[in-house]
Amino acid sequence: MSLPPRARAAFFQAVWSITRLIPPGQVSTYGQIALYLPCPDGVNEPDFLAFRARWVGEAMAACPSDVPWQRVINSQGKISQRRGAAQQRALLEAEGVIFNDRDQVDLKRFGWDGPSSEWLKASGLVIPPGNDVSQPGLF
């Protein structure tokens, strides 16, 4: 399922705003970022819950040059295999992120805790219940 065109721009902007907050040397996952996003108008909630992490990936593939796209990886702590994967790894390693022998990043060590609740609220985004997203490796 695709994100409806009328919801796409706002969704992508929100993803990029969150991603710009990830500090050098840390990573987030598509799923973690997705947890901060409200369901767009015109999208039913089951579809949103099923596809939101994939839509975050679509936003990352289309991001402007000022977004540190390399800092978003999959929930296994790996770089998703696609064009640009080698560049993503090189950029992360240049920031001090270490990959193990299975090409994984230790999300407990390098995982970002996420934006503050205050920033999320001010930005009109979702504050996850219990703020469990601050525990890297869950996504």
C-alpha positions in Angstrom: 0.0 0.0 0.0 1.2 3.5 -0.8 0.9 6.6 1.3 -1.8 8.7 -0.2 -0.3 11.6 -2.2 -2.1 14.3 -0.2 -0.6 12.9 3.1 2.9 12.3 1.6 4.4 15.7 1.9 3.5 16.3 5.6 4.5 12.7 6.5 7.9 13.0 4.8 8.6 16.5 6.4 7.9 15.0 9.8 10.3 12.1 9.2 13.0 14.5 8.0 12.5 16.7 11.0 13.0 13.8 13.4 16.0 12.5 11.4 17.7 15.8 11.6 17.8 15.5 15.4 19.8 12.2 15.4 23.3 13.1 16.5 26.5 12.0 14.7 27.6 8.6 15.9 24.1 7.4 16.7 21.4 5.6 14.8 17.7 5.2 14.8 15.5 2.7 13.1 12.7 3.1 10.6 10.3 1.7 13.2 11.4 3.9 16.0 10.9 7.0 13.8 7.5 5.7 12.7 6.4 5.5 16.4 6.5 9.3 16.6 4.2 9.9 13.6 0.5 10.4 13.8 -1.8 8.6 11.4 -2.2 10.8 8.4 -5.6 12.0 7.4 -7.2 9.7 4.9 -5.3 6.6 6.1 -7.0 4.0 8.2 -5.2 3.1 11.3 -4.6 -0.7 10.5 -2.9 0.3 7.2 -0.9 3.0 9.0 0.4 0.6 11.6 1.2 -2.0 9.0 3.1 0.3 6.6 4.4 3.3 8.6 8.0 2.0 8.9 8.1 1.3 5.2 6.8 4.8 4.5 9.6 6.1 6.7 12.0 4.3 4.4 10.3 5.9 1.4 10.8 9.3 3.0 14.5 8.5 3.7 15.0 7.5 0.0 13.6 10.9 -1.1 15.2 13.2 1.6 16.9 16.5 0.9 20.7 16.7 1.3 20.5 18.3 4.8 19.0 15.1 6.3 21.5 12.7 7.8 19.8 9.7 6.1 22.7 7.4 6.9 21.7 7.4 10.6 18.5 5.4 9.9 18.9 1.7 9.7 16.6 -1.4 10.1 15.4 -3.0 13.3 18.1 -5.7 13.0 20.8 -3.0 13.4 21.7 -3.5 9.7 21.8 -1.3 6.7 19.1 -2.3 4.3 20.5 -3.6 1.1 20.0 -1.2 -1.7 21.9 1.3 -3.8 23.9 3.5 -1.5 24.4 0.9 1.2 28.2 1.0 1.0 28.1 4.8 1.2 25.8 4.6 4.2 28.2 2.3 6.0 31.2 4.4 5.2 29.4 7.6 6.5 28.4 5.8 9.8 31.9 4.4 10.3 33.3 7.9 9.8 31.1 9.0 12.6 32.4 6.3 14.9 29.6 3.7 14.5 31.0 0.2 14.7 29.6 -2.8 12.8 30.2 -6.3 14.1 31.2 -9.3 12.0 27.5 -9.8 11.0 27.4 -6.3 9.7 25.2 -5.1 12.6 25.3 -2.0 14.7 24.8 -2.6 18.5 21.6 -0.6 19.0 22.1 -0.6 22.7 25.4 1.2 22.3 24.8 3.4 19.2 21.0 3.7 19.3 19.5 7.1 19.7 17.1 7.7 22.6 14.8 9.8 20.4 13.5 13.3 20.6 12.3 14.8 23.9 8.7 14.6 24.8 8.6 18.4 24.8 9.9 18.5 21.2 7.5 15.9 20.0 4.6 17.8 21.6 5.7 21.1 20.2 6.0 19.5 16.7 2.5 17.9 16.9 3.9 14.4 16.9 3.2 11.3 19.0 4.7 10.8 22.4 4.6 7.0 22.7 3.1 5.5 25.8 5.7 5.0 28.5 8.2 6.5 26.1 9.6 3.0 25.6 11.2 4.2 22.3 14.0 5.5 24.4 15.2 1.9 24.7 17.3 1.3 21.6 17.0 -2.2 20.1 13.3 -2.5 20.5 12.6 -1.5 16.9 
